[in-house]
Amino acid sequence: MNGLGVFSYCIDAKKLTLPINWKSIFNRAAELVVELGFGNGEFLVNLAKTYPSRDYVGFETSLTSIVKIQKRIHAEGLGNVRVFMVDGQFGLREFFEDESIQEIYVNFPCPWPKKSHEHRRFTNEEFVRIAAAVLKKNGFFQLTSDVDWYVNDMARLIEASGCFGEIFTWKNERVVLGTRYEKKWFSQGKVSFTVKAVKVNHRTVERWTWGEIVMPHVHVKNVDAKKLLRLKGQVFHHERGVFVVKGVYTSENEYLLRIVSNESNFQQRYFISVEKKQDGWLVKLDPDALAYRTYVVKFSVKKIAEVIST
């Protein structure tokens, strides 16, 4: 065993300075392998068992999946896996330095076939740019899906980026990943499809959160309580996205504002605190419900302070 508790493998990166220092997370320097959307965790855990000299990072947004994979990791006594409950595209861009990952896998993602859901797919130019930034030269990206057009769309975007060579697509007629979903799929006589691409040219991407150590906060002399209470339901726009005040809660010396923000389809839920101090009021992110300090999150603190101050 590795000495970690069963639920010690999931990291809350909102408490870390980004990009993440992976050597400090794993207590060693090793090649990094990433899976986005690991589901029940069979594929990632099997990789970690088979190639123990590497370190593995998984992303999921499902709490059930986060719980299941930690139980698997703990049962296997693996010290080379960590997981995050956050959107994979966001984590890939914000948690990793350029040219730091050896392999990236996406297995059986939801294809979101409706036109109105197209923005939710991994098959988008921004994802390809991020993968090209964080992969090492000669590192590779691999996508496996049960939908042929989805794989073909990804292959087309990869080729158009100019950052990848050796782009291959193929059909799988037997189990290759070993996941429960895949086994069920093939038991029905169906097939899957894979695209694999090797990075040959490097391009960087802009990060939203790097270098932000100090919590966003604003001091104001006085606040207008009536304006503050009327904030519920108001929508504020920024060039990068939007935030909505979903609720306003009061106590003797503090107001709490429940916020939902959205930037390029990355949604966060958090609270802004407006707290009475000796010399005025402090507007800040509430420490009990932190958010990644993106452009819109920082804007929300400043905007709330601007609107309520007198």
N, C-alpha and C positions, 0 to 999 in steps of 0.2 A: 504494500500500500504506500501511497505518497504522502500521507499525513494530513490531507485536506478533508474537510467535512463534505458530506454528500451534496450540499448546496453551496459549495465554495468555488465552483467553476464558472459561475456567471458573474461578470464584472460590470459594474455601473460606471461607464466611462465619463459620465457627467461630472464625476468627482476628480477626474484626471486632467493633467495638462496634455493637450493634443499637439502633434501626433503622439501615439502611445510609445513608450519605451518598452519594446517587447522583451528585451534582455532582462529587464527588471521583473516583468510579469512571469517569465518562465525560468528565471535564474540561470540562463545560459544563452549563448548565441547559436541559433540554428536556422535552417531554411524554414520559411513560413509558407503554409498551405492554407487556403481559405475556401470555405463552402458557404454560399449564400442560400438561405432557406433550407436548413438541414432536416426538416420534418421530424421523424422519429429518431434520427441520429445514427442509423445503422452505418451509412456510408462513411461518415466522418470518423466514427469510433473505430471502424474496421481499418481505415487508413492509418490512424494513430497507433493501432496495435501492430500493423504490418510493417510500418516504417517508423520505429520509435526514435530515430535520430532527428526527426523533423518535429516542428511545433505546428499545431493546428488551431485555427480560429474559425468559429462558426457564427452565423447571424440568423436570427429568427425573430418574428414578431408575435409568435404564439406562446403564451405562458405555458400551456400544456406541453408543447415541444421542449421548452426550456427545462421544465421539471423532468421530463422523460430522459433527455440526453444526459443530464447531470447524474441521474441514477445509473445509467449505463456506464458513464465514465468512471464513477466511483466503484461500481461493481468490478470493473476491469483493472482498477488500481492505476489508472493512467494519469501521469502528471503533465502530459504534453498537449492538453486540449483546454481551451477556454472559449466561452460562448458569450454572446451579447444579445440582449433583447432590444433590437433596434433595426430599422430599415437597412438592408444590406448595402444598397447603393450609397447611402449616407455614410455608413461605417467604413466602407471601402475607401471612400475619398478622404474622410476626416481622420481616421485612426492610423493610416499607414503613410510613411514617407514615399517619395518617388523611388521606383526601382527597388522595392523591398520584399516583394512576394514572388515565390517561385511558381505556384500553380493556383488557379482560381477555378472552382467548380460550381455549376448551377445545375441541379438535377430535378427534372419534372416540375418546373414552376407553373403556376396557373397561367395559361396563355391569354386570359382576358380577351376572348374572341370578339366581344361587342366593340363597335367603333367608339362608343362613348367611354369605354374603359381602356382604350389604347394607351393612354398616358401611364397606366399602371404596369405595363409590360417592361421586362428587362431589355427587350429589343428596342433600344433607343440610342441615339447618337451620344448622349451624355454618358451613359453607362460604358459604352465602348471607349470613350475618351478617358474615363476614370481607370478602366482596366489597363489601358495603354500606359497610363502614368505610373501606376503602382507596381506593375509587373516588372521583374528583372528582364534584361535582354536575354532572349532565348527561353524565358519562362512562357507558360502557355495558359490559355483560357479554354475551358471545355463546357459546353452546354448539351445536356441530354433531355429530350422531350418526347412525349407521345404524339406530338403534332408536327407534321412535316413542314407546313408553311412557316411555323414559328422558328424552326431551326434554319430554314432557308432565309428568312428575314434577317436573322442574326448574322448569318454568313455574308449576306449582302452588305450589311452595315460595317462588319469587320473589314471586308475588302476595301470598302470606300474610305475607311479611315487612313489608309496608307501606313499604318503602324504594325501590321501583321503580315507575315508570310506563311507559307506552308499551311494554307487553309484547307482543311479536309472535312467533308461531310459523308456520313455513311448511315446505312440502315442496320439496326440490331434485331436479330431474329431469335435471340436467346438472352437470358439474364446476364447482365454485365456488371451492374452496380451492387446487387445483392440486397436491395431494400424490399420491404414488405410490399410497398406499392408496386414496384417493378415486377415482383414475382406474381402478384395478383393479375397484373396487366397481361403478362405473357401466358398465364394459365388460361386466359380467354382467347388465345390464339392470335393476339395482336403483336405489333412490333413497335420499336422506338427508333428515334433518330438522334444523331450526334453531330455536332460541329466542334472541331478543335482547331485552334489557331496559335501560332508561335509569334511572340513579339520580336520585331526586328528593328523598329524605329521608335524613338522616345519622344513624347510630348508631355508636358506637365499640364495640370489643371489648377484652377483657383480653389483654395480651401476657404470655408466659411468661419472656422472656429480657431484656427491656429494662433498661438501667441496670447490668447485671452486667459489671463490668470486672475485678474481682479474682477469680482462680481459686479455686473452693471448696477449702478445706484445713482440717485440724484437727491440732493438736499434741497428742500423748499422751505421758505419761511412760514407760509400759511397755506392751508388748503380750503377749498370751497366744498363743504360737505354736500350741498345740494347738487353741484356738478358731479361730484364723485358718485353719489347714489344713482344719478341718471345715466351712468356709463353702461349699465347692463343692456346688452343687445347691440351696442354700438360697434361698428366695423371701421377699422383703420387700415389704410393702404400704404404700402411701401413699394419702392421699385422692385424689390426682391420678392414680395409676397404680401400677406395680409394677416392681421390678427383680429380676433373678436373677443369682447368682454362677455363671458357667458354668465357671470354672477358676481354680485358684490355682497360681502359679508362684513358685519360690523361687531366690534367689541369696544370696551371703554377707551382704549388708547391706540386702536389699530383697525385698519380696514384691510380685508383680503379680497383681491380681484382674481376670479378664475378666468384664465385666458386659454384660448385655442389659437395657435398660429399655423400658417401653412406657407411653405417656401418650396417651390418646384415639386409639389406633391409630398413633401416631407412635413408631416403634421406633428406638433408637440402640444402637450397639455401641461400647464404649470400655473403657479400663483404669483401675483405681484403683491407685495406687502407695502402698505402705507402706514408707517409707525410713528407715533408721537415721540419726539425727543425733547431734551431740555431747550435746545436752540431752534426748534422747528419740527419738520417732518422729514423722514427718510423714506424714499421710494426705492424699492429693491426687489430682486427675485427672492421669493420665500425659500429659505434653506431646506425646508422639509419637502419641497416639491420642485426640485431643480430641473432646469432645461439645458440643452446644449446651447451655448452662447452664440447663436447664429445672428445674422444681420437683423432679422425681424424681431428676435427676442430682445436684442439690445435696443432696437427702435421702440419696442413696446414699453420698456421702462421709461425711456426719455419722453415718449409721447404722453403717457399717463401723467407724468410729473408736470408736463407743459399744460395739459388740459385742466388739471385740478388746482394748480397753484393760483394764488391771488396776489 
